[in-house]
Structures are given as structure tokens and as C-alpha cells.
Amino acid sequence: MFYLGSEYSYAKLKEELLVSFLNRYFGFFILSFLVSVGIWLLNWLVYKSRVVAVGRDYPIRIAVISLVALSVGALVGTILFFSN
């Protein structure tokens, strides 16, 4: 088992599984959302600078794809954390 904490704190997380799972997932989801906003901002700046010819919906599409990918990654990571 790989856990950076005491066995007591890990056991407590397992006892309150639903609350712990949701807290951990939404914490990582918020992080994913902030990263997706950063990716959107970078693509929007590329779109506005006209350095590269991209479509108008390109920054939004990239933000949605990154949000979905990062959210699924957060969900899988949370499931793997609690599956030990």
C-alpha cells in the first residue's frame, strides 16, 4: 500500500468513503478546471494575435477537451487512490 500519511488517517478516509471521495475528486476537479482555463486563455491569445490561423471555436473546443480529459484523469486517480 502506498500512502503518504499514517495508517490511522488512511483508515479514517476509508470509513468516511463517500465524503472523502467527493472531497478529493472535487479538489482535483477544481485544479483541472483552472488548468483548462489556462489552456483556453493561451489558445484565445493565439487566436487574437492571429499568428496562427485557427477557427473561432478552436479555443473553446480545446478548453472543453482539456476539461473532460483532466476531469476523467482526476476521477480515475481518485478511484485508484481509494481502491487499495
C-alpha positions as CSV (number, residue, x, y, z in Angstrom):
1,M,0.0,0.0,0.0
2,F,1.4,3.4,-1.0
3,Y,0.0,6.2,1.1
4,L,1.9,9.3,2.4
5,G,0.3,9.5,5.9
6,S,-0.5,7.5,8.9
7,E,-2.4,4.3,8.8
8,Y,-5.0,5.9,11.1
9,S,-5.7,8.8,8.7
10,Y,-6.0,6.4,5.8
11,A,-8.4,4.2,7.8
12,K,-10.4,7.3,8.6
13,L,-10.6,8.2,4.9
14,K,-11.9,4.7,4.2
15,E,-14.5,5.0,6.9
16,E,-15.9,8.2,5.5
17,L,-15.6,6.9,2.0
18,L,-18.3,8.9,0.2
19,V,-17.4,12.3,1.7
20,S,-13.6,11.6,1.3
21,F,-14.1,10.5,-2.3
22,L,-16.2,13.5,-3.2
23,N,-13.8,16.0,-1.5
24,R,-10.8,14.5,-3.2
25,Y,-12.4,14.4,-6.6
26,F,-13.8,17.9,-6.5
27,G,-10.4,19.2,-5.2
28,F,-8.7,17.7,-8.3
29,F,-11.7,18.8,-10.5
30,I,-11.1,22.4,-9.4
31,L,-7.4,22.1,-10.2
32,S,-8.4,20.6,-13.6
33,F,-10.8,23.5,-14.2
34,L,-8.0,26.1,-13.5
35,V,-5.6,24.3,-15.9
36,S,-8.3,24.2,-18.5
37,V,-8.9,27.9,-18.1
38,G,-5.2,28.5,-18.6
39,I,-5.2,26.3,-21.7
40,W,-8.2,28.3,-23.0
41,L,-6.5,31.6,-22.3
42,L,-3.4,30.6,-24.1
43,N,-5.4,29.4,-27.2
44,W,-7.5,32.5,-27.1
45,L,-4.4,34.7,-27.1
46,V,-3.1,32.7,-30.1
47,Y,-6.5,33.3,-31.8
48,K,-6.4,37.0,-31.1
49,S,-2.8,37.5,-32.1
50,R,-3.5,36.0,-35.5
51,V,-0.1,34.4,-35.5
52,V,-1.6,31.1,-36.4
53,A,-4.8,30.7,-38.5
54,V,-7.3,28.9,-36.2
55,G,-11.0,28.8,-36.3
56,R,-13.1,30.9,-34.0
57,D,-14.4,27.9,-32.0
58,Y,-10.9,26.4,-31.6
59,P,-10.1,27.9,-28.2
60,I,-13.4,26.7,-26.8
61,R,-13.1,23.2,-28.3
62,I,-9.6,22.9,-26.8
63,A,-10.8,24.0,-23.4
64,V,-13.7,21.5,-23.4
65,I,-11.4,18.7,-24.5
66,S,-8.8,19.5,-21.8
67,L,-11.5,19.9,-19.1
68,V,-13.0,16.5,-20.0
69,A,-9.6,14.8,-20.2
70,L,-8.4,16.3,-16.9
71,S,-11.7,15.5,-15.1
72,V,-11.6,11.9,-16.2
73,G,-8.0,11.7,-15.1
74,A,-9.0,13.1,-11.7
75,L,-11.8,10.6,-11.4
76,V,-9.6,7.7,-12.3
77,G,-6.8,8.9,-9.9
78,T,-9.3,9.2,-7.1
79,I,-10.8,5.7,-7.8
80,L,-7.3,4.2,-7.8
81,F,-6.4,6.0,-4.6
82,F,-9.4,4.5,-2.8
83,S,-9.2,1.1,-4.4
84,N,-6.2,-0.1,-2.3
